[in-house]
Amino acid sequence: MSALYLVPVGSVPENTWAWIENAVSEWFPLPIRRLAPVAIPERAYDARRGQYQSVEIMKTLAQDTPGDATRILGVTDVDLAIPMLSFLFGQAQLNGRIAVVSLCRLHQEFYGLPAEDDLLRERIVKEVLHEMGHTFGLVHCRDQKCVMSLATHIGLVDSKSQQYCSPCGLQLAEQVASLVGGV
């Protein structure tokens, strides 16, 4: 059976993996496996911006993937960007296999505030479900509470729920079922 692989990109705190594994196992009934950490590719660093280009990290994730990998979720603690945006919480291939989530701007400390583990967990779950949703063909949702709504700043991440709205949830369930042989 196909599996969903989780991959640390660089150094990722161990406590975040339980949060991620619980979230993905609830929505994606696939075997979940963790791969050994991969190094952040040097070519991803943009010295001008002091950030890492997410596409380069996604290319690294696409290399040497296990044959049974249906989805690969990379998680990193570095700040991500693409040329047209000043930062990203994450990025995914629409209807593709590869997604990456950055924890950098999900930490309260990034905004000069004290750490809050519960809030960090909620933010991570939301961004993981969001990017994984893209890999199953979900686009940004107009329902601001849906986990698939677009978040261009941390306040929008905080205001959405950790759930897919009914239409997005139904579409996701159909996509996942067709992948795992159900329907």
C-alpha positions as CSV (number, residue, x, y, z in Angstrom):
1,M,0.0,0.0,0.0
2,S,1.1,3.5,-0.7
3,A,2.5,5.5,2.3
4,L,2.6,9.1,3.4
5,Y,6.2,10.0,4.3
6,L,7.2,12.7,6.8
7,V,10.7,14.2,6.3
8,P,12.5,16.6,8.6
9,V,14.4,19.2,6.5
10,G,17.2,20.4,8.7
11,S,16.6,20.4,12.4
12,V,13.0,20.0,13.5
13,P,12.0,19.7,17.2
14,E,11.0,16.1,18.1
15,N,7.8,17.2,19.9
16,T,6.2,18.5,16.7
17,W,6.1,15.0,15.0
18,A,3.4,13.6,17.3
19,W,1.2,16.6,16.5
20,I,1.8,16.2,12.8
21,E,1.3,12.4,12.9
22,N,-1.9,12.7,14.8
23,A,-3.3,15.3,12.3
24,V,-2.4,13.4,9.2
25,S,-3.6,10.0,10.5
26,E,-7.0,11.5,11.3
27,W,-7.6,12.7,7.7
28,F,-5.4,10.5,5.5
29,P,-5.8,6.8,6.1
30,L,-2.5,5.8,4.8
31,P,0.5,4.3,6.5
32,I,2.6,7.1,7.9
33,R,6.4,6.7,7.9
34,R,9.1,9.0,8.9
35,L,12.3,9.3,6.9
36,A,15.7,10.4,8.2
37,P,16.3,14.1,8.1
38,V,17.6,15.6,4.9
39,A,19.9,18.6,4.9
40,I,18.7,21.9,3.7
41,P,20.1,22.3,0.3
42,E,22.7,25.1,0.1
43,R,21.2,26.3,-3.2
44,A,17.9,27.0,-1.4
45,Y,19.4,29.9,0.6
46,D,18.8,33.4,-0.8
47,A,21.3,35.6,1.0
48,R,19.7,38.8,-0.3
49,R,16.5,37.9,1.5
50,G,17.9,35.8,4.4
51,Q,15.3,33.1,3.5
52,Y,15.2,29.8,1.8
53,Q,13.5,29.1,-1.5
54,S,10.8,26.5,-1.0
55,V,10.9,25.2,-4.6
56,E,14.6,24.1,-4.0
57,I,13.6,22.3,-0.9
58,M,10.7,20.6,-2.7
59,K,13.1,19.5,-5.4
60,T,15.3,17.9,-2.7
61,L,12.3,16.1,-1.3
62,A,11.4,14.7,-4.7
63,Q,14.8,13.1,-5.1
64,D,15.3,9.6,-3.7
65,T,11.7,9.1,-2.7
66,P,10.7,5.7,-1.6
67,G,8.8,3.7,-4.3
68,D,5.7,3.4,-2.2
69,A,5.5,7.2,-1.4
70,T,2.1,8.6,-2.4
71,R,2.8,11.9,-0.5
72,I,5.9,13.4,1.0
73,L,5.6,16.1,3.6
74,G,8.8,18.0,4.4
75,V,8.8,20.0,7.6
76,T,11.5,22.6,8.3
77,D,12.2,25.3,10.8
78,V,13.7,27.8,8.3
79,D,11.9,30.8,6.8
80,L,10.5,30.0,3.3
81,A,9.8,32.3,0.4
82,I,9.3,32.3,-3.4
83,P,10.4,35.1,-5.7
84,M,6.9,36.6,-5.9
85,L,6.0,36.4,-2.1
86,S,7.9,37.7,0.9
87,F,7.3,34.5,2.9
88,L,5.3,31.2,2.9
89,F,4.0,29.1,5.7
90,G,4.2,26.2,3.3
91,Q,3.9,25.2,-0.3
92,A,2.6,22.1,-2.1
93,Q,2.2,20.7,-5.6
94,L,-1.5,20.8,-6.5
95,N,-2.6,17.2,-7.1
96,G,1.1,16.3,-6.6
97,R,3.1,14.3,-4.1
98,I,5.3,16.9,-2.5
99,A,4.5,19.5,0.2
100,V,6.6,21.5,2.7
101,V,5.7,23.4,5.8
102,S,7.8,25.9,7.6
103,L,7.5,26.2,11.4
104,C,9.5,29.4,11.5
105,R,6.7,31.9,11.4
106,L,4.3,29.7,13.4
107,H,6.3,30.2,16.6
108,Q,5.2,33.1,18.8
109,E,8.8,33.9,19.3
110,F,9.1,35.0,15.7
111,Y,6.8,37.9,16.6
112,G,8.7,38.8,19.8
113,L,6.2,37.0,22.0
114,P,6.6,34.2,24.6
115,A,6.4,30.6,23.4
116,E,2.9,29.0,23.5
117,D,3.0,25.3,22.8
118,D,-0.7,24.8,22.4
119,L,-0.9,27.7,19.9
120,L,2.1,26.4,18.0
121,R,0.5,22.9,17.8
122,E,-2.7,24.4,16.4
123,R,-0.8,26.4,13.8
124,I,1.3,23.4,12.8
125,V,-1.8,21.2,12.4
126,K,-3.6,23.9,10.3
127,E,-0.7,24.4,8.0
128,V,0.0,20.6,7.6
129,L,-3.7,20.0,6.8
130,H,-3.7,22.9,4.4
131,E,-0.7,21.9,2.4
132,M,-1.7,18.2,2.4
133,G,-5.1,19.3,1.1
134,H,-3.4,20.9,-1.9
135,T,-1.7,17.6,-2.7
136,F,-5.1,16.1,-3.0
137,G,-6.4,18.8,-5.3
138,L,-8.0,21.2,-2.9
139,V,-7.7,24.9,-3.7
140,H,-8.0,27.9,-1.4
141,C,-11.5,28.0,0.1
142,R,-13.7,31.1,0.5
143,D,-14.9,29.8,3.9
144,Q,-12.5,31.7,6.3
145,K,-12.9,29.0,9.0
146,C,-11.9,26.2,6.6
147,V,-8.4,25.0,7.0
148,M,-8.0,25.5,3.2
149,S,-8.6,29.2,3.4
150,L,-5.7,31.4,2.3
151,A,-3.6,32.7,5.2
152,T,-1.3,35.6,4.2
153,H,-0.5,36.5,7.8
154,I,-0.4,34.7,11.2
155,G,-3.8,36.2,12.2
156,L,-5.5,34.4,9.4
157,V,-3.9,31.1,10.4
158,D,-5.2,31.7,13.9
159,S,-8.7,32.6,12.8
160,K,-9.3,29.4,10.8
161,S,-10.2,26.0,12.3
162,Q,-8.3,22.8,12.2
163,Q,-11.0,21.2,10.0
164,Y,-12.0,21.2,6.4
165,C,-15.4,22.7,5.6
166,S,-18.1,20.2,4.3
167,P,-17.4,20.7,0.6
168,C,-13.6,20.6,1.0
169,G,-13.9,17.6,3.4
170,L,-16.1,15.7,0.9
171,Q,-13.7,16.4,-2.0
172,L,-10.8,15.3,0.1
173,A,-12.5,12.1,1.2
174,E,-13.3,11.2,-2.4
175,Q,-9.7,11.9,-3.4
176,V,-8.2,9.9,-0.6
177,A,-10.7,7.0,-1.1
178,S,-9.8,6.7,-4.8
179,L,-6.1,6.6,-3.7
180,V,-6.5,3.9,-1.1
181,G,-8.9,1.9,-3.3
182,G,-12.2,2.7,-1.6
183,V,-15.3,4.6,-2.8
